[in-house]
Amino acid sequence: MKEAVIAELLQHSLDELRHADMVANRIIQLGGTPAISPQLWYDFSSCGYEAPEDPYVMQLLEQNIKGEQCAIGVYNSMLAETREMDPVTYNMALQILQDEVEHEEDLQALQEDIELMLARRA
């Protein structure tokens, strides 16, 4: 299942890059300046960052699921804040939220598949 997890995480990383581009462009459209250094990303992050130090696939899945769940919370909050006053940002956040929910579901499905596989071996 390692290869399936690698493929899924690679796709998610491409989606996250696209999300970052969407958010940065929206910040610029609103007259702001996006954070451009990794340290600032970490400082402004609501979710933090847990480095993947343990290469065990189940640990990586757990870390990524946790990150997706945090992102879902962030984008839900953004939806609540922008619903009535900024429809462009609201729609952007909704698009990103849909991806994050799909990511969480994909990772949970992989995690469940691995757990079933391990249970059958036992």
Secondary structure, 3 states (H helix, E strand, C coil): CHHHHHHHHHHHHHHHHHHHHHHHHHHHHCCCCCCCCHHHHHHHCCCCCCCCCCCCHHHHHHHHHHHHHHHHHHHHHHHHHHCCCCHHHHHHHHHHHHHHHHHHHHHHHHHHHHHHHHHHHC
